[in-house]
Amino acid sequence: MSYKTILVYLNDKSAAEHVLVSAIALARKHDAHLIGLHVDSLFQVHSVVGADASPGIALTQNKMQKFEAAEIEEIFEKNTKKEGISAEWRLVQAHSSLIAGVITNHARCVDLIVAGQANPQHDDKYVSDILEGFLIDSGRPVLVIPYVGKYETIGDNITFAWNASRESARAASSALPFFKMAEKVTVLWVNANEEGDDLPGAEIATSLARQGVIVETKHSVSVLPEVGDEILTRVSDLKSSCHKAAITPPWMCCRPIAAPLWFPMCVKASPSRRNAQHCLKNAASQ
């Protein structure tokens, strides 16, 4: 089992090469086909702009989008051909300014999605909302690459946050290709005694070991307000190159820690959407 079709979402020229470094590395590692996706939104002039706003504003904006799309395509083609991987470019025109649904339609047919974290220096809330949209609605695992740092190696040392929930079970399944290629996987259970488990994480670790995963278990007790903060602390201690955590109420894992963020995609709709919003907001503020 491995990721054979990977989609990388590229809608920002300034971040395209940065995100591609990780996406190409993963495609090479898994011998996967890499799809580069860019979605042009339909820019419209709304009444808040002013009744006398010229229709030329929308025309100019749409032309600028097409120009940037061509530049991003050039970056994608140059880098994928240089690395000699199987790749294709998709340029899609949305029929409105709402593009998350368009991305989701493409994302549901792949094994893994790679996207860049919103940069608080120049991205607005709209960018985070797009990421949140396909993070929640695609039903596929999403790897979010922080806007700082360079990540050519991903997943050698993995910390997997586990709490025996439906969400973390789905996360374990979605992450299995990463687990099987990792040098070490640590199953971390925070506040396990609250769940009444005498051997925290032992059963899932045994199951992963049968798949050939090199795995160990650890548990800790959180004295912090959010369990997610405790997970981040333990991940930092373990020096993981990739961490995985199911977004489950009432906690979430949110801030970048000099490693890509992984948000497995089996979440309950309403509470988890609020968790994802908080998560993305916190990640962008660090």
C-alpha positions as CSV (number, residue, x, y, z in Angstrom):
1,M,0.0,0.0,0.0
2,S,1.3,3.4,-1.0
3,Y,0.2,6.8,-2.3
4,K,0.1,6.3,-6.1
5,T,-1.8,9.6,-6.9
6,I,-0.8,12.8,-5.2
7,L,-2.4,16.2,-5.8
8,V,-0.5,19.4,-5.0
9,Y,-2.6,22.5,-4.8
10,L,-0.8,25.5,-6.3
11,N,-2.6,28.8,-6.3
12,D,0.2,31.1,-5.1
13,K,3.2,31.8,-7.3
14,S,5.4,32.9,-4.4
15,A,4.9,29.6,-2.6
16,A,4.7,27.2,-5.5
17,E,8.3,26.1,-5.6
18,H,8.4,25.8,-1.9
19,V,5.4,23.5,-1.8
20,L,6.6,21.5,-4.8
21,V,9.9,20.6,-3.1
22,S,7.9,18.4,-0.6
23,A,5.3,17.2,-3.2
24,I,8.0,16.0,-5.6
25,A,9.9,14.3,-2.8
26,L,6.8,12.4,-1.8
27,A,6.0,11.5,-5.4
28,R,9.5,10.1,-5.9
29,K,9.4,8.3,-2.6
30,H,6.1,6.6,-3.3
31,D,6.7,6.3,-7.1
32,A,3.5,8.2,-7.5
33,H,1.8,10.3,-10.2
34,L,1.8,14.0,-9.2
35,I,-1.1,16.3,-10.3
36,G,-0.6,20.0,-10.1
37,L,-3.9,21.8,-9.6
38,H,-4.5,25.5,-10.1
39,V,-8.0,27.0,-9.9
40,D,-8.9,30.4,-11.3
41,S,-11.9,32.0,-9.5
42,L,-14.4,34.2,-11.4
43,F,-13.7,37.7,-10.1
44,Q,-16.8,39.8,-9.8
45,V,-17.4,43.4,-8.9
46,H,-19.9,43.5,-6.0
47,S,-22.0,46.4,-4.9
48,V,-19.7,47.1,-1.9
49,V,-17.1,48.3,-4.4
50,G,-19.3,51.1,-5.6
51,A,-22.1,51.6,-8.0
52,D,-19.8,53.3,-10.4
53,A,-17.1,50.6,-10.4
54,S,-15.9,49.8,-13.9
55,P,-16.5,46.3,-15.3
56,G,-12.9,46.6,-16.4
57,I,-11.8,45.8,-12.8
58,A,-13.1,42.3,-13.1
59,L,-11.6,41.9,-16.6
60,T,-8.2,43.1,-15.3
61,Q,-8.3,40.8,-12.3
62,N,-9.2,37.8,-14.4
63,K,-6.4,38.5,-16.8
64,M,-3.9,38.8,-13.9
65,Q,-5.1,35.4,-12.6
66,K,-4.5,33.8,-16.0
67,F,-1.0,35.3,-16.2
68,E,-0.1,34.0,-12.7
69,A,-1.5,30.5,-13.6
70,A,0.8,30.4,-16.6
71,E,3.8,31.3,-14.4
72,I,2.9,28.6,-11.9
73,E,2.4,26.0,-14.6
74,E,5.9,26.8,-15.9
75,I,7.3,26.3,-12.4
76,F,5.5,23.0,-12.1
77,E,6.6,21.7,-15.5
78,K,10.2,22.8,-15.0
79,N,10.6,21.1,-11.6
80,T,8.7,17.9,-12.4
81,K,10.6,17.4,-15.7
82,K,13.9,18.0,-14.0
83,E,13.1,15.3,-11.4
84,G,11.8,12.9,-14.1
85,I,8.6,12.0,-12.3
86,S,5.1,11.2,-13.7
87,A,3.1,14.4,-13.6
88,E,0.3,16.4,-15.1
89,W,-0.9,19.9,-14.9
90,R,-4.6,20.9,-14.4
91,L,-5.9,24.5,-14.8
92,V,-9.5,24.7,-13.9
93,Q,-11.8,27.7,-14.2
94,A,-14.3,28.1,-11.4
95,H,-17.7,29.6,-12.1
96,S,-17.6,31.9,-9.1
97,S,-15.2,33.2,-6.5
98,L,-15.7,30.1,-4.3
99,I,-13.1,27.6,-5.4
100,A,-12.9,25.2,-2.4
101,G,-15.6,22.9,-3.9
102,V,-13.8,22.7,-7.2
103,I,-10.6,21.7,-5.4
104,T,-12.5,19.1,-3.4
105,N,-14.0,17.5,-6.5
106,H,-10.5,16.8,-7.8
107,A,-9.1,15.9,-4.4
108,R,-11.6,13.1,-3.8
109,C,-10.0,11.0,-6.5
110,V,-6.4,11.0,-5.2
111,D,-4.6,9.2,-2.4
112,L,-3.0,12.3,-0.8
113,I,-3.3,16.1,-1.0
114,V,-0.4,18.4,-0.5
115,A,-1.0,22.2,0.1
116,G,0.8,25.2,1.5
117,Q,0.0,26.8,4.8
118,A,-1.5,30.3,4.6
119,N,1.2,32.9,5.1
120,P,0.0,35.5,7.6
121,Q,2.4,38.1,6.1
122,H,0.3,38.4,2.9
123,D,-2.5,35.9,2.8
124,D,-6.0,36.9,4.0
125,K,-8.7,34.8,5.7
126,Y,-10.0,33.8,2.3
127,V,-6.9,31.6,1.7
128,S,-7.3,29.9,5.1
129,D,-11.0,29.3,4.3
130,I,-10.1,27.6,1.1
131,L,-7.7,25.3,2.9
132,E,-10.2,24.6,5.6
133,G,-12.8,23.8,2.9
134,F,-11.0,20.9,1.3
135,L,-9.4,19.9,4.6
136,I,-12.8,19.1,6.0
137,D,-14.8,18.2,2.9
138,S,-12.4,16.2,0.6
139,G,-12.4,13.0,2.7
140,R,-8.8,12.5,1.8
141,P,-5.6,12.9,3.9
142,V,-4.0,16.4,3.6
143,L,-0.4,17.3,4.2
144,V,0.0,21.0,5.0
145,I,3.5,22.4,4.3
146,P,4.4,25.3,6.6
147,Y,5.3,28.5,4.8
148,V,8.7,28.6,6.6
149,G,11.4,26.0,6.3
150,K,12.3,23.5,3.6
151,Y,11.0,19.9,3.7
152,E,12.7,17.5,1.3
153,T,12.5,14.6,3.8
154,I,9.2,13.8,5.3
155,G,8.1,11.0,7.5
156,D,11.3,9.3,8.6
157,N,10.5,9.8,12.3
158,I,6.7,9.9,12.9
159,T,4.7,10.6,16.0
160,F,1.1,9.4,15.7
161,A,-1.4,10.8,18.2
162,W,-3.9,8.1,19.2
163,N,-6.9,8.0,21.4
164,A,-8.7,4.9,20.2
165,S,-11.5,7.0,18.6
166,R,-13.1,6.4,15.2
167,E,-11.2,9.4,13.9
168,S,-7.8,8.2,15.0
169,A,-8.5,4.7,13.6
170,R,-9.2,6.3,10.2
171,A,-6.1,8.4,10.6
172,A,-4.0,5.2,11.2
173,S,-5.4,3.7,8.0
174,S,-4.8,6.8,5.9
175,A,-1.3,7.2,7.2
176,L,-0.2,3.6,6.7
177,P,1.9,4.3,3.6
178,F,3.9,6.8,5.6
179,F,4.2,4.4,8.6
180,K,5.6,1.6,6.5
181,M,8.3,3.7,5.1
182,A,9.3,5.4,8.4
183,E,12.4,4.6,10.3
184,K,10.4,4.8,13.5
185,V,6.7,5.5,14.5
186,T,5.8,6.5,18.0
187,V,2.2,6.0,19.0
188,L,1.4,8.7,21.6
189,W,-1.6,8.6,23.8
190,V,-2.3,11.7,26.0
191,N,-4.4,11.2,29.1
192,A,-5.0,7.5,28.3
193,N,-6.2,6.7,31.9
194,E,-9.3,8.8,31.2
195,E,-10.2,6.2,28.6
196,G,-9.6,3.3,31.0
197,D,-6.8,1.8,28.9
198,D,-4.3,-0.2,30.9
199,L,-1.7,-0.5,28.1
200,P,-2.1,2.8,26.2
201,G,-1.6,2.3,22.4
202,A,-0.4,-1.3,22.7
203,E,-3.1,-2.8,20.6
204,I,-2.8,-0.4,17.7
205,A,1.0,-0.7,17.9
206,T,0.8,-4.5,17.6
207,S,-1.5,-4.1,14.6
208,L,0.9,-1.7,12.9
209,A,3.8,-4.0,13.7
210,R,2.1,-6.8,11.8
211,Q,2.1,-4.5,8.8
212,G,5.9,-4.2,9.1
213,V,5.9,-0.9,10.9
214,I,8.7,-0.2,13.3
215,V,6.7,1.1,16.2
216,E,6.9,2.0,19.9
217,T,4.3,3.5,22.3
218,K,4.4,6.4,24.7
219,H,1.9,8.0,26.9
220,S,1.7,11.3,28.8
221,V,-0.6,13.3,31.1
222,S,-1.5,16.8,30.0
223,V,-1.4,19.6,32.5
224,L,-2.0,22.1,29.6
225,P,-5.4,23.6,28.7
226,E,-5.4,21.9,25.3
227,V,-4.3,18.3,24.7
228,G,-3.0,19.5,21.3
229,D,-0.4,21.6,23.1
230,E,0.8,18.6,25.0
231,I,1.1,16.7,21.7
232,L,3.2,19.4,20.2
233,T,5.5,19.4,23.2
234,R,6.0,15.6,23.0
235,V,6.5,15.7,19.2
236,S,9.2,18.3,19.8
237,D,10.9,16.1,22.4
238,L,10.8,13.1,20.0
239,K,12.2,15.3,17.1
240,S,9.6,13.9,14.7
241,S,9.9,14.9,11.0
242,C,6.2,14.4,10.6
243,H,3.4,14.2,13.1
244,K,-0.1,12.9,12.7
245,A,-3.2,13.7,14.7
246,A,-6.9,13.1,14.2
247,I,-8.8,16.4,14.6
248,T,-11.3,15.3,17.2
249,P,-13.4,17.3,19.6
250,P,-12.6,18.8,22.0
251,W,-8.9,19.1,21.0
252,M,-6.8,19.6,17.9
253,C,-3.2,19.7,16.9
254,C,-2.5,23.0,15.2
255,R,0.9,24.8,15.3
256,P,3.8,24.2,12.9
257,I,6.9,22.7,14.7
258,A,9.5,22.9,12.0
259,A,7.7,19.9,10.4
260,P,4.8,19.4,8.0
261,L,1.4,19.3,9.6
262,W,-0.8,16.3,8.9
263,F,-4.6,16.5,9.3
264,P,-6.2,13.1,8.6
265,M,-9.6,13.3,7.1
266,C,-12.1,11.5,9.2
267,V,-13.8,14.2,11.3
268,K,-17.2,14.9,12.7
269,A,-18.8,17.8,10.7
270,S,-19.8,20.5,13.1
271,P,-17.4,20.4,16.1
272,S,-14.4,19.4,14.0
273,R,-15.0,22.3,11.6
274,R,-14.7,24.7,14.5
275,N,-11.5,22.8,15.5
276,A,-10.1,23.1,12.0
277,Q,-10.8,26.8,12.0
278,H,-9.0,27.2,15.3
279,C,-6.2,25.0,14.1
280,L,-5.6,26.9,10.9
281,K,-5.9,30.2,12.6
282,N,-3.3,29.2,15.3
283,A,-1.0,27.7,12.7
284,A,-1.0,30.9,10.7
285,S,-0.2,33.0,13.8
286,Q,2.9,31.2,14.8
